[in-house]
Amino acid sequence: MKEELMQFEGVVLEALPDTRFRVQLDTGHEIIAYTAGKMKKNRIKTLAGDRVTVEMSPYDLEKGRLVFRHKDERASSGPRPSRPPQFRRR
């Protein structure tokens, strides 16, 4: 059976080279985390200040994998920019 992974939430403090991030967990610990393959595949960008969910192995509590970036409430509350009218060919 596959090992159990622990999930924690935290905030990205800094973007490091090679798609790695310094993350401050809600528990107060700082870890180095890399982007999961699904996030790379779907081109989900992560910036400093983003709230994320991190998966960690119970054997190494210094490294983790970013598996989810939580939506920012500030960005979704504002009005959406209007699009220019679409022209259709008849």
Residue frames as a rotation matrix with the C-alpha (Angstrom) as fourth column:
MET 1
0.579 0.816 0.000 0.00
0.816 -0.579 0.000 0.00
0.000 0.000 -1.000 0.00
LYS 2
0.005 -0.560 0.829 1.18
0.466 -0.732 -0.497 3.50
0.885 0.389 0.257 -0.75
GLU 3
-0.640 -0.337 -0.691 2.39
0.766 -0.209 -0.608 5.60
0.060 -0.918 0.392 2.16
GLU 4
0.499 0.844 -0.199 0.12
0.865 -0.501 0.045 8.22
-0.061 -0.194 -0.979 3.70
LEU 5
-0.505 -0.600 0.621 0.94
0.624 -0.750 -0.217 11.81
0.596 0.278 0.753 2.76
MET 6
-0.140 0.404 -0.904 0.27
0.836 -0.440 -0.327 14.66
-0.530 -0.802 -0.276 5.16
GLN 7
-0.022 0.205 0.979 -1.37
0.758 -0.635 0.150 17.83
0.652 0.745 -0.141 3.85
PHE 8
-0.213 -0.084 -0.973 -0.73
0.777 -0.619 -0.116 21.29
-0.593 -0.781 0.197 5.26
GLU 9
0.685 0.389 0.617 -1.75
0.670 -0.669 -0.322 24.78
0.287 0.633 -0.719 4.24
GLY 10
-0.016 -0.739 -0.674 0.61
0.740 -0.462 0.488 27.72
-0.672 -0.491 0.554 4.07
VAL 11
0.906 0.211 -0.367 1.70
-0.017 -0.848 -0.529 30.89
-0.423 0.486 -0.765 2.31
VAL 12
0.476 -0.760 0.444 4.40
0.841 0.246 -0.482 31.17
0.257 0.602 0.756 -0.35
LEU 13
0.563 -0.366 -0.741 7.15
0.336 -0.718 0.610 33.46
-0.755 -0.592 -0.282 0.94
GLU 14
0.023 -0.710 -0.704 9.55
-0.684 -0.525 0.507 33.41
-0.729 0.470 -0.497 -1.98
ALA 15
0.982 0.187 -0.022 9.92
-0.132 0.600 -0.789 31.93
-0.134 0.778 0.614 -5.46
LEU 16
0.142 -0.971 0.193 13.24
-0.351 0.133 0.927 30.12
-0.926 -0.199 -0.322 -5.88
PRO 17
-0.319 -0.310 -0.896 14.95
-0.945 0.032 0.325 28.90
-0.072 0.950 -0.303 -9.05
ASP 18
-0.905 -0.106 -0.412 13.91
-0.241 0.926 0.290 25.62
0.351 0.361 -0.864 -10.69
THR 19
-0.075 0.997 -0.009 10.17
-0.343 -0.017 0.939 25.99
0.936 0.074 0.343 -9.82
ARG 20
-0.288 -0.030 -0.957 10.77
0.825 0.500 -0.264 25.67
0.487 -0.865 -0.120 -6.09
PHE 21
0.216 0.477 0.852 9.20
-0.120 -0.853 0.508 27.83
0.969 -0.212 -0.128 -3.41
ARG 22
-0.916 -0.356 -0.188 9.86
0.175 0.068 -0.982 28.73
0.362 -0.932 0.000 0.21
VAL 23
0.003 0.999 0.041 6.57
0.028 -0.041 0.999 28.13
1.000 -0.002 -0.028 2.05
GLN 24
-0.864 -0.112 0.491 5.59
-0.466 -0.195 -0.863 29.18
0.192 -0.974 0.117 5.59
LEU 25
-0.499 0.694 -0.520 3.14
0.456 0.720 0.523 26.59
0.737 0.024 -0.675 6.93
ASP 26
0.343 0.733 0.587 0.29
-0.264 -0.524 0.810 27.51
0.901 -0.433 0.013 9.26
THR 27
0.804 -0.094 -0.587 2.12
0.533 0.550 0.643 25.56
0.263 -0.830 0.492 11.97
GLY 28
0.854 -0.484 -0.191 5.02
-0.317 -0.776 0.545 28.05
-0.412 -0.405 -0.816 11.75
HIS 29
0.119 -0.844 0.523 7.55
0.364 0.528 0.768 25.82
-0.924 0.099 0.370 9.97
GLU 30
0.369 -0.114 -0.923 9.33
-0.796 -0.552 -0.250 26.91
-0.481 0.826 -0.294 6.77
ILE 31
0.197 -0.270 0.943 9.85
0.303 0.931 0.203 24.34
-0.932 0.246 0.265 4.05
ILE 32
-0.632 -0.341 -0.696 11.04
-0.617 -0.323 0.718 24.13
-0.469 0.883 -0.006 0.44
ALA 33
0.111 0.752 0.650 8.32
0.130 0.637 -0.760 22.90
-0.985 0.169 -0.027 -1.94
TYR 34
-0.929 -0.348 -0.127 8.22
-0.100 -0.095 0.990 22.14
-0.357 0.933 0.053 -5.65
THR 35
-0.222 0.881 -0.419 5.30
-0.926 -0.325 -0.192 22.37
-0.305 0.345 0.888 -8.05
ALA 36
-0.115 0.286 0.951 3.31
-0.015 0.957 -0.290 19.18
-0.993 -0.048 -0.106 -8.67
GLY 37
-0.868 -0.304 0.391 3.11
0.318 0.264 0.911 17.80
-0.380 0.915 -0.132 -12.20
LYS 38
-0.036 0.938 0.346 -0.62
0.998 0.048 -0.027 18.51
-0.042 0.344 -0.938 -12.58
MET 39
0.554 0.199 -0.808 -0.01
0.331 -0.944 -0.005 22.17
-0.764 -0.265 -0.589 -11.72
LYS 40
-0.503 -0.785 -0.361 2.76
-0.157 -0.328 0.932 22.36
-0.850 0.525 0.042 -14.33
LYS 41
-0.727 0.260 0.636 0.58
0.658 0.529 0.536 20.60
-0.197 0.808 -0.556 -16.92
ASN 42
0.295 0.942 0.162 -2.33
0.954 -0.300 0.004 23.00
0.053 0.153 -0.987 -16.36
ARG 43
-0.370 -0.601 0.708 0.03
0.590 -0.741 -0.321 26.02
0.718 0.299 0.629 -16.23
ILE 44
0.792 0.580 -0.189 -1.06
0.485 -0.411 0.772 27.17
0.371 -0.703 -0.607 -12.78
LYS 45
-0.080 -0.835 0.544 1.20
0.151 -0.549 -0.822 30.04
0.985 0.016 0.170 -11.77
THR 46
0.625 0.170 -0.762 2.24
0.763 0.074 0.642 30.50
0.165 -0.983 -0.083 -8.16
LEU 47
0.103 -0.543 0.833 3.53
0.087 -0.830 -0.551 33.81
0.991 0.129 -0.038 -6.81
ALA 48
-0.840 -0.422 -0.340 4.80
0.399 -0.056 -0.915 35.05
0.368 -0.905 0.215 -3.47
GLY 49
-0.794 0.570 0.212 1.87
-0.584 -0.615 -0.530 35.65
-0.171 -0.544 0.821 -1.12
ASP 50
-0.120 0.770 -0.626 -0.35
-0.659 0.410 0.630 32.90
0.742 0.489 0.459 -2.59
ARG 51
-0.023 0.226 0.974 -2.11
-0.875 0.466 -0.128 30.53
-0.483 -0.855 0.187 -0.21
VAL 52
-0.146 -0.166 -0.975 -1.29
-0.761 0.649 0.004 26.90
0.632 0.743 -0.221 -1.09
THR 53
0.811 0.278 0.515 -1.82
-0.524 0.736 0.429 23.31
-0.260 -0.618 0.742 0.04
VAL 54
-0.098 -0.947 -0.306 1.35
-0.941 0.188 -0.281 21.26
0.323 0.261 -0.910 0.44
GLU 55
0.933 0.264 -0.243 1.73
-0.196 0.943 0.270 17.47
0.300 -0.205 0.932 0.56
MET 56
0.010 -0.956 0.294 4.58
-0.960 -0.092 -0.266 16.10
0.281 -0.280 -0.918 2.65
SER 57
0.196 -0.084 -0.977 5.97
0.036 0.996 -0.078 12.68
0.980 -0.020 0.198 3.43
PRO 58
0.968 0.169 0.183 6.13
-0.172 -0.076 0.982 11.77
0.180 -0.983 -0.045 7.13
TYR 59
0.597 -0.798 -0.082 9.77
0.794 0.572 0.205 10.75
-0.117 -0.187 0.975 6.59
ASP 60
-0.588 -0.779 0.220 11.06
0.803 -0.595 0.038 14.15
0.101 0.198 0.975 5.40
LEU 61
0.409 0.817 -0.407 9.43
0.876 -0.476 -0.076 17.18
-0.256 -0.325 -0.910 6.98
GLU 62
-0.240 -0.568 -0.787 11.71
0.204 -0.822 0.531 19.72
-0.949 -0.033 0.313 5.26
LYS 63
-0.966 -0.090 -0.243 10.44
-0.222 -0.199 0.955 19.23
-0.135 0.976 0.172 1.69
GLY 64
-0.207 0.952 0.227 7.00
0.146 0.260 -0.955 19.20
-0.967 -0.165 -0.193 0.14
ARG 65
-0.825 0.062 0.562 4.97
0.566 0.072 0.822 19.32
0.010 0.995 -0.094 -3.06
LEU 66
-0.683 0.623 -0.381 2.55
-0.479 -0.777 -0.409 22.13
-0.550 -0.097 0.829 -3.95
VAL 67
-0.803 0.427 0.416 -0.70
0.560 0.780 0.281 20.43
-0.205 0.458 -0.865 -4.96
PHE 68
0.203 0.933 0.298 -3.25
0.953 -0.258 0.158 23.26
0.224 0.252 -0.941 -4.86
ARG 69
-0.929 -0.361 0.089 -3.25
0.338 -0.919 -0.201 27.06
0.154 -0.157 0.976 -5.10
HIS 70
-0.191 0.902 -0.388 -6.22
0.857 -0.040 -0.514 28.61
-0.479 -0.431 -0.765 -3.34
LYS 71
0.059 0.309 0.949 -8.17
0.790 -0.596 0.145 31.29
0.611 0.741 -0.279 -5.16
ASP 72
-0.892 -0.403 -0.206 -7.58
0.451 -0.748 -0.488 34.85
0.043 -0.528 0.848 -4.07
GLU 73
-0.005 0.962 -0.272 -10.72
0.937 -0.091 -0.337 36.45
-0.349 -0.257 -0.901 -2.64
ARG 74
-0.151 -0.102 -0.983 -9.53
0.062 -0.994 0.093 39.95
-0.987 -0.047 0.156 -3.55
ALA 75
-0.923 -0.293 -0.250 -9.31
-0.218 -0.138 0.966 39.19
-0.317 0.946 0.064 -7.27
SER 76
-0.724 0.675 0.143 -12.74
0.638 0.575 0.512 37.54
0.264 0.461 -0.847 -7.53
SER 77
-0.116 0.739 -0.664 -14.65
0.796 -0.331 -0.507 40.30
-0.594 -0.587 -0.550 -5.70
GLY 78
-0.519 -0.156 -0.840 -13.90
-0.175 -0.943 0.283 43.05
-0.837 0.294 0.462 -8.24
PRO 79
0.612 0.762 -0.211 -15.83
-0.339 0.012 -0.941 43.68
-0.714 0.648 0.266 -11.44
ARG 80
0.082 -0.540 0.837 -14.65
0.691 0.637 0.343 41.83
-0.718 0.550 0.426 -14.54
PRO 81
-0.584 -0.300 -0.754 -13.27
-0.282 -0.796 0.536 43.90
-0.761 0.526 0.380 -17.40
SER 82
0.538 0.842 0.043 -15.67
-0.186 0.169 -0.968 44.14
-0.822 0.512 0.247 -20.32
ARG 83
-0.343 -0.606 0.717 -14.70
0.580 0.464 0.670 42.63
-0.738 0.646 0.192 -23.67
PRO 84
-0.669 0.131 -0.732 -14.90
-0.562 -0.734 0.383 44.49
-0.487 0.667 0.564 -26.94
PRO 85
0.404 0.911 0.087 -17.87
-0.605 0.337 -0.721 43.47
-0.686 0.239 0.687 -29.13
GLN 86
-0.465 -0.489 0.738 -17.36
0.171 0.769 0.617 40.38
-0.869 0.413 -0.274 -31.27
PHE 87
-0.091 0.397 -0.913 -17.90
-0.898 -0.428 -0.097 40.80
-0.430 0.812 0.396 -35.00
ARG 88
-0.084 0.161 0.983 -19.48
0.128 0.981 -0.149 37.91
-0.988 0.113 -0.103 -36.86
ARG 89
-0.864 -0.216 -0.454 -19.20
-0.428 -0.159 0.890 37.17
-0.264 0.963 0.045 -40.53
ARG 90
0.105 0.975 0.196 -22.50
-0.531 0.221 -0.818 36.50
-0.841 -0.018 0.541 -42.31
